[in-house]
Amino acid sequence: MKKYILTILIALAAIITCTANDGVYFTSGNFLVPLQETDISVSKEILTITIGKDGIAKVDVYYEFNNKGQAKNVTMAFEAASPYNSCAPLDHQGKHPDIKDFTVNMNGVSLSHRNAVVACRYTQEGEQVDFTPLDLTKWKGFGEVADSILPAENAIYNSELDSISSFAYAYYFDAPFKEGINKVHHTYQYRMSYNVSQKFTIPYWLTPAMRWANHQVDDFTLRIASEEPTEFCLTDTLFTSAPFFSTQKTPIYHFKDAYERHSILAELSPNDTIVWHGKDFKPKADISIEAPLWSMDSVMNKWSASDWVIITADKHVYKYIGECDDKFLVKKNNYQLVAQEGSKKTLYCAEEGHGRVFVDTEEATMVNVRKLPSTKSTILGTISSGNHPQIGNDAKKPATYPCLGLVDALDRHSEEITKWYKIKYKGRVGYVSQKVTRWNAF
């Protein structure tokens, strides 16, 4: 009984952990795996992940499997983790709601696939997937039972067993392996996840590659592309044995960020691809291609009123990104490296009168400047986003104004707007609502 209760608690802990981040997780890309022990090894993999438009990631994988034994049929599977915070109902056909265009071609022949919902068990060693299809007449998803019984969207409940389990969607196909090298081409698309700090994250599981006979990929290539101009970061601890390179010779920065994570940063254009190639690749962790934490597109940064900057010996001010050996990785208009010697890392804060203020174009096109921090105060004028139809050609670009402070409203209890930026406006001091404006360090 104690063991049964412990299993339930471990499962619930794993399920509810996802709530720690305010965001939406759709699923992860994954490696194809055999459902039974096999002597087949992975000779080669070319994994291409494209950061697509409209929040879609596109995956194209080329495999070469080496069957050193006799010809055989092997049931292969693709595990797609269940979504969280997406409000997607359980799909009783076993098709993941956020994956589309799933195809497998083996040795020039298209293979059909079937779907199921499967249970994920959590142990001290991590997640264990049982690829036995669940009976969905007995297992119910979020919204099909009372919220008090099922605590999370990425879980299912069996009333007969009075049991809760996390689950995944499984894609199965029967693979006829001939003797020698077998070529598999696998494609699919899935929605990119996101959170308050990042516009997109593309999680991808590499560790299932260890389930094949050689427990590695003999020859592995990772290719990252994008359909539109995009910045991305990728933790590079798996890729220290060889360098990344750009097909267009775009700079790739290896840096340590404020959280002590070692990552690469690159700016992709649609005709560029970031590539890594290595031999005897043994992935001991999974990866996630992510929007930079400092992106102005993130919800978290929208309300930020402080930031770390680098002030160089010649008094230039840059946004601090991270450290590259004896240099700082910084950004103003573009990314660049500046010497740490003679430079100073400093925290800029709106409250202390650092930085500049401008209109939040997602909230407004014109904003009133008040004499005092109150909506009841006299209007001194307006500042513009540059997109208002009534303004002249001389104001097409959003203007920025020196920040003199961040203050409370005159009456915080009666006013909806509780914080105001104090700015320098046409030679005078004025106040603009924090709700419709943004702050930047420089």
C-alpha positions as CSV (number, residue, x, y, z in Angstrom):
1,M,0.0,0.0,0.0
2,K,2.8,2.4,0.9
3,K,4.5,1.7,-2.5
4,Y,1.2,2.4,-4.3
5,I,0.8,5.7,-2.5
6,L,4.4,6.7,-3.2
7,T,3.9,5.9,-6.9
8,I,0.8,8.2,-7.0
9,L,2.7,11.0,-5.2
10,I,5.7,10.8,-7.5
11,A,3.4,10.9,-10.5
12,L,1.5,13.9,-9.1
13,A,4.7,15.7,-8.3
14,A,5.9,15.2,-11.9
15,I,2.6,16.4,-13.3
16,I,2.2,19.4,-11.1
17,T,5.9,20.6,-11.6
18,C,4.9,22.0,-14.9
19,T,2.8,24.7,-13.1
20,A,6.0,26.4,-11.8
21,N,6.4,28.2,-15.1
22,D,3.7,30.5,-16.5
23,G,3.5,29.3,-20.1
24,V,2.2,26.6,-22.4
25,Y,3.9,23.4,-23.3
26,F,2.7,21.6,-26.4
27,T,5.1,18.7,-26.9
28,S,8.7,17.7,-27.6
29,G,10.4,16.4,-30.7
30,N,11.8,12.9,-30.2
31,F,13.9,10.1,-31.5
32,L,12.4,6.9,-33.0
33,V,12.8,3.9,-30.7
34,P,12.4,0.1,-31.0
35,L,9.7,-1.5,-28.7
36,Q,11.8,-4.6,-28.1
37,E,15.5,-5.3,-27.6
38,T,17.3,-5.2,-30.9
39,D,20.8,-5.7,-32.3
40,I,20.2,-2.8,-34.8
41,S,22.4,0.2,-34.4
42,V,22.2,3.9,-35.4
43,S,24.9,4.6,-37.9
44,K,23.9,8.1,-39.0
45,E,21.4,10.8,-38.2
46,I,20.9,14.2,-39.8
47,L,18.4,16.2,-37.7
48,T,17.1,19.4,-39.2
49,I,14.9,21.6,-37.0
50,T,13.3,24.7,-38.7
51,I,11.9,27.5,-36.6
52,G,8.8,28.1,-38.7
53,K,6.3,30.9,-39.0
54,D,3.1,31.0,-36.9
55,G,4.6,29.2,-33.9
56,I,5.3,25.9,-35.8
57,A,8.6,23.9,-35.6
58,K,9.3,21.7,-38.6
59,V,11.4,18.5,-38.1
60,D,13.1,16.5,-40.8
61,V,15.2,13.6,-39.8
62,Y,17.4,11.3,-41.9
63,Y,18.5,8.0,-40.3
64,E,20.8,5.2,-41.3
65,F,20.3,2.1,-39.2
66,N,22.7,-0.8,-39.5
67,N,21.2,-4.3,-39.2
68,K,24.1,-6.7,-38.9
69,G,21.8,-9.7,-38.5
70,Q,19.1,-11.3,-40.7
71,A,16.2,-9.4,-42.2
72,K,13.5,-8.7,-39.5
73,N,10.4,-6.7,-38.7
74,V,10.7,-4.3,-35.8
75,T,7.9,-2.3,-34.3
76,M,9.2,1.3,-33.9
77,A,7.5,4.0,-31.9
78,F,7.5,7.8,-31.5
79,E,6.6,9.2,-28.1
80,A,4.9,12.6,-28.1
81,A,4.5,14.1,-24.6
82,S,1.1,15.4,-23.6
83,P,0.5,19.1,-23.6
84,Y,0.1,21.3,-20.6
85,N,-1.8,24.6,-20.2
86,S,-3.0,24.3,-23.8
87,C,-6.6,23.4,-22.8
88,A,-6.5,20.6,-25.4
89,P,-8.9,17.7,-24.6
90,L,-7.7,14.1,-24.5
91,D,-7.7,12.7,-28.1
92,H,-9.3,9.3,-27.9
93,Q,-7.8,8.4,-31.3
94,G,-4.3,8.7,-29.8
95,K,-3.4,11.6,-32.2
96,H,-1.5,14.4,-30.6
97,P,-3.4,17.7,-31.0
98,D,-0.3,19.7,-31.7
99,I,1.5,17.4,-34.1
100,K,0.7,17.3,-37.8
101,D,2.1,16.0,-41.1
102,F,3.7,12.9,-39.5
103,T,5.4,10.8,-42.1
104,V,7.9,7.9,-42.2
105,N,9.6,6.6,-45.3
106,M,11.9,3.5,-45.1
107,N,14.1,2.5,-47.9
108,G,12.0,4.5,-50.3
109,V,8.6,3.1,-49.2
110,S,6.1,5.1,-47.1
111,L,5.1,3.4,-43.9
112,S,1.6,3.7,-42.4
113,H,1.3,4.3,-38.6
114,R,-1.2,3.8,-35.9
115,N,-1.8,5.8,-32.7
116,A,-2.5,5.2,-29.0
117,V,-2.5,6.8,-25.6
118,V,0.1,5.3,-23.3
119,A,1.0,5.7,-19.6
120,C,4.1,7.4,-18.3
121,R,5.4,6.1,-15.0
122,Y,7.8,8.1,-12.9
123,T,10.6,6.5,-10.8
124,Q,13.8,7.6,-9.2
125,E,15.5,6.9,-12.6
126,G,13.1,9.3,-14.4
127,E,10.2,8.8,-16.8
128,Q,9.4,5.2,-17.9
129,V,7.0,4.9,-20.8
130,D,4.8,1.8,-21.2
131,F,4.0,1.6,-24.9
132,T,1.0,-0.7,-24.2
133,P,-2.1,1.1,-25.5
134,L,-4.5,2.2,-22.7
135,D,-8.2,1.4,-22.7
136,L,-9.7,4.8,-23.1
137,T,-13.1,3.5,-22.1
138,K,-11.6,3.3,-18.6
139,W,-9.1,6.2,-18.6
140,K,-10.5,9.7,-18.8
141,G,-8.9,13.0,-19.4
142,F,-9.1,16.5,-18.1
143,G,-12.6,17.8,-18.3
144,E,-14.1,14.3,-18.4
145,V,-13.9,14.0,-14.6
146,A,-14.2,16.4,-11.8
147,D,-11.3,19.0,-11.4
148,S,-11.0,17.9,-7.8
149,I,-10.0,14.4,-8.9
150,L,-7.8,15.3,-11.9
151,P,-5.3,18.0,-10.9
152,A,-3.7,18.7,-14.3
153,E,-4.4,18.6,-18.0
154,N,-1.5,16.3,-18.7
155,A,-2.9,13.5,-16.6
156,I,-5.6,10.8,-16.9
157,Y,-7.8,9.0,-14.3
158,N,-9.1,5.5,-14.0
159,S,-12.1,5.2,-11.7
160,E,-11.9,1.4,-11.4
161,L,-8.3,1.6,-10.2
162,D,-8.9,5.0,-8.5
163,S,-5.5,5.8,-10.1
164,I,-4.0,8.9,-11.8
165,S,-1.3,8.7,-14.4
166,S,0.6,11.1,-16.7
167,F,0.4,10.0,-20.3
168,A,1.8,10.5,-23.8
169,Y,0.6,9.9,-27.3
170,A,2.3,7.1,-29.2
171,Y,2.8,6.7,-33.0
172,Y,3.7,3.1,-34.0
173,F,4.8,1.7,-37.3
174,D,6.2,-1.7,-38.4
175,A,9.6,-1.4,-39.9
176,P,10.9,-4.1,-42.3
177,F,14.7,-4.1,-41.8
178,K,16.7,-5.7,-44.5
179,E,20.3,-6.8,-43.9
180,G,22.8,-4.0,-43.8
181,I,22.1,-0.3,-44.0
182,N,18.4,0.8,-43.8
183,K,17.5,4.4,-44.6
184,V,14.6,6.1,-42.8
185,H,13.3,9.6,-43.6
186,H,11.0,11.0,-40.9
187,T,9.1,14.3,-40.9
188,Y,6.5,16.1,-38.7
189,Q,5.6,19.5,-37.4
190,Y,4.7,20.6,-33.9
191,R,3.7,23.8,-32.1
192,M,6.4,25.6,-30.3
193,S,5.9,26.1,-26.6
194,Y,6.3,29.5,-24.9
195,N,6.3,31.1,-21.5
196,V,6.4,34.5,-19.9
197,S,10.1,34.8,-20.4
198,Q,10.5,33.4,-23.9
199,K,8.5,33.9,-27.1
200,F,9.2,30.3,-28.1
201,T,10.9,27.1,-26.9
202,I,11.4,24.0,-29.0
203,P,12.2,21.1,-26.7
204,Y,13.7,18.0,-28.4
205,W,14.5,14.6,-26.8
206,L,17.8,13.1,-27.9
207,T,18.4,10.6,-25.1
208,P,16.1,7.9,-26.5
209,A,18.9,7.3,-29.1
210,M,20.6,5.4,-26.4
211,R,18.0,2.6,-26.6
212,W,19.5,1.2,-29.8
213,A,22.1,-1.5,-29.8
214,N,25.2,0.8,-30.1
215,H,23.9,3.2,-27.4
216,Q,25.0,6.2,-29.6
217,V,24.7,7.8,-33.0
218,D,27.9,7.0,-34.9
219,D,27.6,10.0,-37.1
220,F,25.4,12.9,-35.9
221,T,24.5,16.2,-37.6
222,L,22.3,18.9,-36.1
223,R,21.0,21.6,-38.4
224,I,19.0,24.6,-37.2
225,A,17.2,26.8,-39.7
226,S,14.5,29.5,-39.7
227,E,11.8,30.7,-42.1
228,E,12.2,34.3,-40.9
229,P,14.9,36.4,-39.2
230,T,15.2,34.9,-35.7
231,E,17.5,34.9,-32.7
232,F,17.9,31.7,-30.7
233,C,19.9,30.2,-27.9
234,L,20.9,26.6,-27.3
235,T,22.6,25.1,-24.2
236,D,25.8,23.7,-25.7
237,T,27.0,21.2,-23.0
238,L,26.3,18.3,-25.4
239,F,28.3,19.8,-28.2
240,T,31.7,20.7,-26.8
241,S,33.6,18.1,-28.9
242,A,33.2,20.2,-32.1
243,P,32.3,23.8,-33.1
244,F,29.0,25.0,-34.6
245,F,29.2,26.9,-37.9
246,S,27.0,29.0,-40.1
247,T,26.5,28.2,-43.8
248,Q,26.5,32.0,-44.3
249,K,29.4,32.7,-41.9
250,T,27.0,34.4,-39.4
251,P,28.7,35.0,-36.0
252,I,28.0,32.3,-33.4
253,Y,28.6,33.3,-29.8
254,H,29.5,30.8,-27.1
255,F,28.8,32.5,-23.8
256,K,27.9,32.0,-20.1
257,D,24.7,33.8,-19.1
258,A,23.7,35.3,-15.7
259,Y,22.4,31.9,-14.7
260,E,25.8,30.2,-15.3
261,R,24.4,28.3,-18.3
262,H,26.8,27.8,-21.2
263,S,25.0,28.4,-24.5
264,I,25.3,29.5,-28.0
265,L,23.6,32.5,-29.5
266,A,23.0,33.0,-33.2
267,E,20.9,35.3,-35.4
268,L,19.4,33.3,-38.2
269,S,18.2,34.6,-41.6
270,P,16.0,32.5,-43.9
271,N,18.9,31.5,-46.1
272,D,21.2,30.5,-43.3
273,T,21.6,27.2,-41.3
274,I,23.5,26.6,-38.1
275,V,25.3,23.2,-38.2
276,W,27.0,20.9,-35.7
277,H,28.6,17.6,-36.6
278,G,30.1,15.0,-34.4
279,K,31.1,11.3,-34.2
280,D,30.2,8.7,-31.6
281,F,27.4,11.0,-30.2
282,K,26.1,9.8,-26.8
283,P,23.4,12.3,-25.7
284,K,23.1,12.3,-21.9
285,A,20.6,15.1,-21.9
286,D,17.9,16.6,-24.2
287,I,17.9,20.0,-25.8
288,S,15.7,23.0,-26.2
289,I,16.1,25.7,-28.9
290,E,14.8,28.9,-27.3
291,A,14.2,32.6,-27.8
292,P,16.7,34.7,-25.8
293,L,15.5,35.5,-22.2
294,W,16.3,39.1,-22.8
295,S,14.1,39.5,-25.9
296,M,11.8,42.5,-25.8
297,D,9.0,40.2,-27.1
298,S,8.7,38.4,-23.8
299,V,5.9,39.1,-21.4
300,M,8.4,39.2,-18.5
301,N,10.5,41.9,-20.1
302,K,7.5,44.0,-20.9
303,W,7.2,45.0,-17.3
304,S,10.9,45.1,-16.6
305,A,12.2,48.3,-15.0
306,S,15.8,47.3,-14.4
307,D,18.6,45.6,-16.4
308,W,22.3,44.9,-16.3
309,V,24.5,47.0,-18.5
310,I,28.1,47.2,-19.4
311,I,29.8,50.6,-19.3
312,T,33.1,50.5,-21.2
313,A,36.2,52.5,-20.5
314,D,35.2,55.1,-23.2
315,K,31.7,55.4,-21.5
316,H,29.7,53.5,-24.1
317,V,26.7,51.7,-22.5
318,Y,25.5,48.3,-23.8
319,K,23.0,45.7,-22.6
320,Y,24.8,42.9,-20.8
321,I,24.1,39.4,-22.3
322,G,26.9,37.2,-20.9
323,E,30.6,36.4,-20.8
324,C,32.8,35.0,-23.4
325,D,36.2,34.2,-21.9
326,D,37.8,37.6,-21.2
327,K,35.1,39.6,-23.0
328,F,31.5,40.6,-22.3
329,L,28.8,39.7,-24.9
330,V,26.7,42.8,-25.2
331,K,24.0,44.3,-27.4
332,K,23.0,47.7,-28.5
333,N,21.9,47.7,-32.1
334,N,23.9,44.5,-32.8
335,Y,25.6,41.9,-30.7
336,Q,29.3,42.4,-30.1
337,L,32.1,41.5,-27.8
338,V,33.8,44.1,-25.5
339,A,36.9,43.7,-23.3
340,Q,36.1,43.0,-19.7
341,E,39.3,44.9,-18.7
342,G,38.3,48.6,-18.2
343,S,34.6,47.8,-18.4
344,K,32.1,47.8,-15.6
345,K,28.9,45.8,-15.0
346,T,26.2,47.9,-13.5
347,L,22.5,47.6,-12.7
348,Y,20.4,50.3,-14.3
349,C,17.0,50.9,-12.7
350,A,14.1,53.1,-13.7
351,E,13.5,54.1,-10.0
352,E,17.0,55.6,-10.0
353,G,16.5,57.6,-13.2
354,H,18.3,55.3,-15.6
355,G,17.3,54.5,-19.1
356,R,14.6,55.7,-21.5
357,V,10.8,55.3,-21.8
358,F,8.7,54.8,-24.9
359,V,5.2,53.8,-25.9
360,D,4.2,50.1,-25.7
361,T,3.0,49.6,-29.3
362,E,1.0,46.6,-28.2
363,E,-1.1,48.7,-25.9
364,A,-1.3,52.2,-27.4
365,T,-0.4,54.5,-30.3
366,M,-0.4,57.7,-28.3
367,V,0.0,58.2,-24.5
368,N,-0.9,61.3,-22.4
369,V,1.9,63.0,-20.5
370,R,0.5,64.2,-17.1
371,K,1.8,67.0,-14.9
372,L,1.5,64.7,-11.9
373,P,1.3,60.8,-11.5
374,S,-2.4,60.7,-11.7
375,T,-5.1,60.4,-14.3
376,K,-6.8,63.4,-12.7
377,S,-3.7,65.6,-13.3
378,T,-3.3,68.2,-16.1
379,I,-2.3,66.8,-19.5
380,L,1.0,68.4,-20.7
381,G,1.0,66.7,-24.1
382,T,1.3,63.3,-25.8
383,I,4.0,60.9,-26.8
384,S,3.6,58.6,-29.9
385,S,4.4,55.1,-31.0
386,G,4.9,56.4,-34.5
387,N,1.9,54.4,-35.8
388,H,-0.9,56.8,-35.1
389,P,-2.8,57.8,-38.4
390,Q,-3.1,61.4,-37.2
391,I,0.5,62.2,-36.6
392,G,2.9,63.8,-39.2
393,N,5.7,62.2,-41.1
394,D,8.2,63.6,-38.6
395,A,7.0,61.1,-36.0
396,K,6.9,57.9,-37.8
397,K,9.5,56.3,-35.4
398,P,8.6,55.8,-31.8
399,A,10.3,58.5,-29.7
400,T,12.2,57.7,-26.5
401,Y,12.3,59.9,-23.5
402,P,14.9,60.1,-20.6
403,C,13.6,58.3,-17.6
404,L,13.8,60.3,-14.4
405,G,12.3,57.7,-12.1
406,L,9.5,55.3,-11.4
407,V,7.0,56.5,-8.8
408,D,3.7,55.5,-7.2
409,A,0.4,57.1,-8.1
410,L,-0.7,60.0,-6.0
411,D,-3.6,57.9,-4.7
412,R,-2.8,54.2,-5.1
413,H,-6.0,53.1,-3.5
414,S,-8.4,54.9,-5.8
415,E,-6.5,54.8,-9.1
416,E,-6.3,51.9,-11.4
417,I,-2.8,53.0,-12.5
418,T,-0.4,52.4,-9.6
419,K,3.0,53.1,-11.2
420,W,4.1,56.0,-13.4
421,Y,7.4,56.7,-15.2
422,K,8.8,60.2,-14.5
423,I,10.2,61.5,-17.8
424,K,11.8,64.5,-19.3
425,Y,9.3,65.9,-21.9
426,K,9.9,69.1,-23.9
427,G,12.1,70.6,-21.2
428,R,9.7,69.8,-18.5
429,V,9.0,66.9,-16.0
430,G,6.0,64.8,-16.8
431,Y,4.5,61.4,-16.0
432,V,3.3,58.5,-18.2
433,S,1.5,55.4,-17.1
434,Q,3.6,52.2,-16.8
435,K,0.7,50.2,-18.2
436,V,1.0,51.7,-21.7
437,T,4.7,52.4,-21.8
438,R,8.0,50.5,-21.6
439,W,11.4,51.0,-20.2
440,N,14.8,50.2,-21.7
441,A,18.2,50.6,-20.1
442,F,19.6,52.8,-23.0
